[in-house]
Amino acid sequence: MKAFYGHDIYVQSAGVHSDMEIDGFSISVCAELGITLSNHRVRSFDQMEEWGDDLSSFDLIVALSPASQRRALDLTRLYHLEVEYWPILDPTGLGTRREEKLAAYRQTRDQIRDQILARFGPPRIDRGETDS
């Protein structure tokens, strides 16, 4: 999002669990587009609240998995939030060789990019202005 829209849109990434590290294949395929994920921190919805993010200040939650959609819908009982589910391929178990795995991760990356562009429109900044 930041790579396409800079700080015009406030974005926070969260998941159902935060006990995972950023996947190396994700880092690699995003680097191909000039997007740096290596400094990205994995956090859960609960951690966002613990760290001071006011979930009621968000307008939209985009869920990329059925589990995150369920958690997001639970939050809508507490906060007025719009929830969208984007059915995105989970590449984690696909492929046996490195190139096969990278191909699956590229497909997922491209699905997310296409969904972002369809939902929020063309990029508003020059791709060279940001790296996250």
Secondary structure, DSSP 8 states (H G I E B T S, - for coil): -HHHHTTSS-----BS-------HHHHHHHHTTT---TT----BHHHHHHTT--GGG-SEEEESSHHHHHHHHHHTTTS--EEEE------TT--SSHHHHHHHHHHHHHHHHHHHHHHH-S--S-GGG---
